[in-house]
C-alpha cells in the first residue's frame, strides 16, 4: 500500500525505524499543516514549527534542513491522500462516459482540496517552491497512470499507450485554472472547477473519440488501477532527511 509509510521507507532506505522518530516526524507535518491552515502568513519558520509541536528545534533540523523540505514532505503526504481517494471505484452511479468519469473524479478532488486549506496553499498558492512543485509532479504522474487504468476498467480502450501522458497534460491545464480560482477566491469554486474539467475534456478530445463503449467492470480491472511507486525516489532532490 503506497501512503506516507512509503515516504518513510524511502527516507530510511528500508532500514528499521524507531516508533518515536516516526511519531515525531508526523507530528512536525501535522503542526505544519495546521499553521498553514490557520495563518495567512506563509513565512512559517522551523522555530515556530518546533514550538507548536512541542519538540526541540534540533529535532526538527534532524528531519528537515529548512522550511521548504517540510513543505515538500507535507505535499507528498497530501499526494498519498489524494491518490487513495482517486483510485476508489465509481459506483452509484457508475460513469457512462469518459467525460462523466473525469467530472466525477475532478469534483471529488476539488472537494478534498477545499477541505484542506494547507493543500490549497501548497499546490495552488503563488509562493510554491521548486521542492513542492517536484512533489506535485510526482503525484500527478502517478495519478495519471492510475487514471488511465481506470479508463480501461470502465471503457473499451485499445492501442492508447500515450493515454497516461495525455491525462497528465490535461491535469496540468486543469491545475492552472484551479490556481486562478484560488488566487481570486481562496478556494476552488464550482464554476472554476467545471471550467477546468471542460478544458481537460477539450484537450483529451484531440486523442479520444467522443464515445467509448462501456464494458463490465471486473475486480481484476479494478485491482489494476493501483500503481505502486516504481518511479525514481520521490524524495530525491527534496532535501529530506531520514527519521530514526
N, C-alpha and C positions, 0 to 999 in steps of 0.2 A: 504494500500500500504506500503510495507516494504522498507524503504530507510533510509537516515540519520535522518529523523524525528523519526523513531523508536528508534534509538540510543538516541536521546534527550528525548524521553518518558521514556526510561529505566533509564537514568541518573536522571531524575526528579521524578521518581516513579509516573508518570502521574499527577504531580502537575502542576498548571498553571505556565507559564514562561513569563518573560518579553522579549519583542522583542529585546531589546538592548543586553541582555545576549546571546540570540541565535545568533545574528549577530556577536557579539564579539567572540563567540565560533568558528563559522565557519571561521571568519577572521584569527584566530590562525591556523586553519588547512590549509587554503589557502596559508598562508605565509610559513608554514612548507613544504608544497608540493613544492612551488617554490624554497625554499632553498635547498631541497633535489635534485631537478631537475637541478639547476644551479651550485651547488657546488660539487666538488669532495671530499669534506671533510664530513664525516658522524658525526663528533663531533660538532653537532649543539646544542647550549645551549639555555635555556629558555630566557636568557637575549637577545640573538641575535634575537630570535623569537619576543620578545616584541618590540624590536627596529624596526624591519621591519614591524610589524603590527601596529606600532604607538599607542600602548597601554602600560599601566604601567606593570612592572614586577609582581606586586602584583595581577593584574587581571589575568595574565597567571597562576600564582600559585593557584589562586582560583579554576580554572578549572582543572589544571594538576599539580600533585606534582613533576613530573620530566619529562625529555625528552621522556623516553620510553612510558609514558602514552599518550603523544601527538602522538607518532608514532602509538600506538595501536588504538587510535581514528581515525587517518587518514586511517589506514588499514581497519577498519570497514567501513569507508565511501567508500573506494575503493571497498570493497566487495559488497556493495549495488549497485554500478555502474556496476560491473561485472555481478552481478546477474540479474539486469534488462535487460542487453543485452543478457544474456544466455537463458532467457525464451522466447525470441521472436520466433514466429513460423518460420520454414524454408520454404520459398517459392521461386519459380522462380530460380532454380527448387527445388522441394521437394526431400528429400533424398530417394533413392530407396533401401538402405541397412543400417543396423545399423552402419556398418563401415563408410559409407559415412556421416551419421549423425554426428558421432564423429569427422570426419575430418573437416567438415564444422564448427562445434562449436569450435574446437581447433584453427582453423585458425583465427576465429573472436576474440577469447580470446587473442591469441598472438598479433594480430594487436592492440588490446586495450592496452595491457601492454607496447608494444613497443612505443605507442603514449604517454605514461605517465611514464617518466623516474623515478619519485618518486615511482611509484608502483613497477617497476622492482627492485629498490634498497631495498624496504621494504620486498618484498616477496621472492626475489631470491638472495639478497646480502649475503655476508659471515657473516656480523655482525647482523643477525636477532636476535632480543631479544625474550625472552620467552613470553612476552606480545603480541608482534606482531605475533608470531607463534600461540598463542592461538586464536587470532582473525582470522588468516588464517584457522585454523582447523574448526572454527565455520562456516566460509563462505563456505569451501569445503564440509562440511557435508550437509548443506542446499542445495548447488548446486547439490550434488549427488542425493538427494531426488527428486528434480525437474527434473533432467535429466532422472531419472527412469520413471517419469510420461510422459516425452516427448517420451521416447521409447514406452510407452503404447499407446500414441496418434497416432503414425505412424505405429506401428507393432503389430502383433498378439502375445502378450506375456501372458502366463498363468503360474501360480504357480511358480513365481520367487520372493518370499518375500525378498530374500537377494540381489536383484539387486542393491539397493542403496549402500549397503556395498561394493559390487564388483566395482561399479563405483567410489566410494571414494578411494578404493585401487588403481585402475588404474590411477586415477588422481594424487595420491601421487607419483607414478612411473613417470608419465609424468612431474611433477614438478621437480623431481630430474634431469631429462635431460635438462629441461629449465634452471635450476640453472647452469648446466655445460656450456650451451651456453652463459649465462650471464657472467659467470666467464671468458670465453675465448674471447668473442666478445662484451660484454656490451649490447647486445640485444638478443632476441630470433630469431635466423636466421631461414629461411625456411627449411634448411637442418636439423637442430636440431628439429624444430617443427615437421617435418614429421617423424623423428626417434622416437620422444616421442609419437606421435599418434600410430605408429606401435607397440611400446612397450605396450601401453594401449590396443590396439586391441588384441595383442597376449595374454595378461593376461586374457582378457574377453572371449577369445575363450575356456578357460578352463570350462566355465559355459554356454555360449551361443552357440546355433547352428550357423553354418556358414551362413545360410539363415533364415531370419524371414519374414513371409508373410506380405506384406504391406496391410494396411487397410485404408478405407476412413477417413480422418481427420474431426472431428466434432468440433463445437465451444465448446461443453461441455468438450471434452477431452483436448482442449487447455486451457480452464479455469482452469482445474485441475492441470496444470503444476506449477502454482504459489504456493509456500509454504510459509505460514506466519511463523514468528519466534515464535514457541511454545516450543523452546528448553530452557535450562537454560539461565539466563540473559547473553547476550553477553559481558557485561561489568564486570561480576563477576571476581574478581581477577586481573583486568587490572589497578587498581589504578586510576580510573577516578572519577572526582567529578562532581556534577550536576551544570549546568548553572542556572542563575537566572536573 
